[in-house]
Amino acid sequence: MTTRSKASAAHGSGTLRIIGGEWRRRVLPIAAVEGLRPTPDRVRETLFNWLGQYLDGLHCLDLFAGSGALGFEAASRGAASVTLVESHPLAARRLQEHCTTLDAGPRVQLHRGDAIHFLRDAQPEHTFDIVFLDPPYALGLLPQCLDALPRLLAPDARVYLEDDAPFEAPPGWEILRQDRAGRVCYALLKRTD
C-alpha cells in the first residue's frame, strides 16, 4: 500500500461493493474506524454460494456489523429482515446512512449497542435463520457468542463466523463448510442438538 493509499484508508475513503441481489454493484463508503475490515468480496461470494443466492423470507442477525457488508448483502438478496448490531458510534452512524441511501426501510434495523449485551438481553420478535459473527479477532469473542446464541436461533439456523485462525466447533455445534482466503478463516455452522 502506498503512502497515499494508507492516508486515504486512515481517513475512511474505503468503499464496500454489494455483489448480488437488488442492490448489486452499489458502492458504499466505509467509516474510518481503526480495525474495521469488511468481509472481502471473494469470501462473501463463497458464503452466499453456501447459503443460496437468495434469502427470501429469512431473518438475519449481523453482530459486530462494522461496515455492514454481510447484513446489507443479505438484505439485497431478499432477507425478510436484517438486524445490524454495532457499538462504535461512527460505524453505527455510517450504517444508518446506508439504510437511508438504500431505502432499506423497516427491512434493515440498526441496534446501537454492544453485541454481547444484545445476545444476553435482546427479546426479538422472531428468531434468526442466519447469524453473521465477525468480531474483532484479537478479542476472542467467538466462543462467548456461540454460547449465548442458541436462544435466538430458529430451527435449522446457520451461523457464519470469521476469525484469523482455523476454528474448531465447540460441543453442540457442527461445521458444515469452512475455507480460508489469505488471512481470513471462515466457516458455516449449525447446532447439533
N, C-alpha and C positions, 0 to 999 in steps of 0.2 A: 504494500500500500504506500503510495507516495505521501509526502508531507501534506500536499493539498487535500488528498482524499482523507487523510487522518483528521485534518482540521474540519472537513465537511462532515465527517461522521460524528465528530465531537459536538457539532452544532445542530445535529438532528436532521440533516438533509437526506438521510437514507429513506428508501421507499420500500413498500410492500406491494407486490402484484398478486391479485387474486387470479388463480389459474383455471378455475372452472365454474360452471353454472351461470346464473343470472347476471352476476357482476364480473364475469370473466374479463380479463385484461384491464380492470380498473386498477389504478395505481394510487396508493395512499401513503402520505408521509408518515414516518416513524418518529415518535417522541425521542428527544435527546436525553435518554436515561442510561446511565452507566450500567453495563452488563445486559442490557436489553438485546436479545438475539432472536429475531423471528425464525421460525422453523423454515429451513431452506425449501425452495420450490421443489427440488427433486424428492425430498423427504415427504412433503405434502402430497405430491403426485402418487408416491407409493402408498401412503396412508389411505388416500381416498380410492385407490385401486383395491386395497384390502377391505375397506368399509362398503364399497359400492359407490358409484359415481353420484348417485342421488340419495339424499337422506330424507325424502318426503315423509312428513309426519313424525319425525323423530325429535326428541327433546335432548339438547346438548348442553353440557356444562364445560366452560373453558376456565379452569382455575389458573391463577397466575397468568392472566390473559396477555399482559405485556403489550405487544404490537397488535394483538387481535387476529393474527394470521390464521390460526386454526378455527376460531369462532366465526369469523366473517366468511371463511371458506365454507364452513358447514351451512351457514345461513344462505350463502349464494347457491348452494346445492340443494336447497329445498327443505332444510330443517324447519320443523313447526315452531321451535323456539330455541334460542341460544342465550344462556346466561353467562355473561362475562364477569369474572371476579378479579379485581385489580386494586392493590393498595397504594401504589405510587401515585401521588396527585397529578403529576404531569402526564404520566401514561394514561391514567383514567380520563383526564380531560381530552386527550387526543382520541381515545376510544369513543367518547361521547360525540366528538366532532365527526368521526367516521360514521357513526349511527345516523347523524343528521345528513351528511353528504350522500350516503347510500339510500336515504329514506327508508331505513330499516324498521321504522315504526315500532309497534309493540313486539315484533318477532325477536328482536335483539334487545335484551335488558342488561344494563350495567349495574353491578353491585360494587360500590366503592368500599373496600374494606379488606381485611386480612383473610386469606384463603383458608387457613386452619380454623379460624373462628367461624367462617361460613360453613365449613364441613361439620363443625360441632353444633352450631346453633340454628342453622337455616331450617325453615319449615316450608319448602317449596310446594306449590300447588300440584305438582306432579313429580314423579321420579324421572331419572335421566337414563336415556338409552345409550348415550355416548358421553364419555368424560375425557377431556384432554388435560393431562398432567405434565406440565413443563416448568417445574420450579427452578429457581437459581440452583445450579449444580452444587455449588460449594456448601449449601445449607443442609444437604442430605435429608430432604423432607419427604421423599417418595414413600418410605415405609410408614411414616405417620399418616400420610394422606390415604394410603391403601387401607390402613386400619380403620379410619374414620368413614370411608366411602360407602360401605355396604348398605346402610340405612337409606341412602339417597338413590340407589340403583334400581332400575326396572329389571324384571326377569330378562335374562339373556343380554344384559348390558355389556358394552365393550368399553375398556379403558385403555387409552393410548398414553404412553409415557415416553419421555426423553430423558437421557442422562448422558454424562460424559464417559461412562464405563458400562460394560455389559451388565445386564440386570438379571438376577435370579428371582423367580417368583416365590414369594413367601407362602406359607401354608394358607390354603383357602383360595389360591389364585392359580391360574394356568396361563402360560404364554402361548398364544395362538400363532403369532408371527413375530419375527424380530429381524432386524437388519442393522447395518451400520453405514453411515455416509460421512467419510472423513472422521471428525472427532465426535460426531453425534451418533449415539446408540439409541435405537428406538424400538418399541415393542407394542403389541396389541394383546391385552389380557382380558380374561373373563373370570368370574367367580366359579369355583368348583362345587360349592355346596348349594 
